[in-house]
Amino acid sequence: MTTSELIAEFGYNLIRIGHPDWFANGLRARLRYQGVYLSEKDVERFMSLTDKTEIEFWVRKALSVRSAEEIFGSEPSPIAQAEAAGGLDG
């Protein structure tokens, strides 16, 4: 199983048991590790996913990009921009 398949499977199960926030925030932390900073709007988009195939598609796409804008094509939030600049962590 690939990393994206594992994350999608785990995320799908978290969503099924009523914890989409755990999935989205866990994915946010994983993406931050690779230098991709999700905005609150992006986190909400991941929290709204329910279909297992759709979850896997978006997770695979998220793990293959260099910036959050490449995932959904949106502008980064001010928080995501500050995080990317290193301004929120210290």
C-alpha positions in Angstrom: 0.0 0.0 0.0 1.3 3.5 -0.8 1.4 6.4 1.6 -1.5 8.1 0.0 -3.6 4.9 0.1 -2.8 4.4 3.8 -3.6 8.0 4.7 -6.9 7.9 2.6 -7.9 4.6 4.3 -7.2 6.0 7.7 -8.9 9.2 6.9 -12.0 7.5 5.5 -12.3 5.5 8.8 -11.9 8.6 10.9 -14.6 10.3 8.9 -16.9 7.3 9.2 -16.6 7.3 13.0 -17.3 11.1 13.2 -13.9 12.6 13.3 -13.2 14.4 10.0 -11.3 17.1 11.9 -8.8 14.4 13.1 -8.3 13.4 9.5 -8.0 16.9 8.1 -5.7 18.1 10.8 -3.5 15.0 10.6 -3.2 15.5 6.9 -2.4 19.2 7.5 0.4 18.1 9.8 1.7 15.6 7.3 1.7 18.2 4.5 3.4 20.8 6.6 6.3 18.3 7.0 6.7 18.4 3.2 6.4 22.2 3.1 2.8 22.5 2.0 0.7 24.7 4.3 -3.1 24.2 4.2 -5.4 27.1 4.9 -8.5 26.7 7.1 -10.6 26.7 4.0 -8.6 23.8 2.6 -8.9 21.9 5.9 -12.6 22.4 5.7 -12.7 21.0 2.2 -10.9 17.8 3.4 -13.3 17.6 6.3 -16.3 17.6 4.0 -15.1 14.6 1.9 -17.1 11.4 2.5 -16.5 9.1 -0.5 -13.5 6.8 -0.1 -12.4 7.2 -3.8 -12.7 10.9 -3.6 -10.7 11.0 -0.4 -7.9 8.9 -2.0 -7.8 11.2 -5.1 -7.4 14.4 -3.0 -4.9 12.8 -0.7 -2.8 11.6 -3.6 -3.0 15.0 -5.2 -2.1 16.7 -1.9 0.9 14.5 -1.4 2.3 15.3 -4.9 2.2 19.1 -4.8 4.6 21.8 -3.7 2.0 24.3 -2.5 -1.6 24.2 -1.2 -2.7 26.3 -4.2 -1.9 23.4 -6.5 -4.4 21.2 -4.6 -7.6 23.2 -5.0 -6.3 26.1 -7.1 -7.1 28.6 -4.4 -5.2 31.5 -3.0 -3.3 30.9 0.3 -4.9 32.3 3.4 -3.0 34.9 5.4 -2.3 32.2 8.1 -1.0 29.8 5.5 1.3 32.6 4.1 2.6 33.4 7.6 3.2 29.7 8.3 5.1 29.3 5.1 7.2 32.3 6.0 7.9 30.8 9.5 6.0 33.5 11.3 3.5 31.4 13.4 5.8 28.8 14.9 8.1 31.0 16.8 
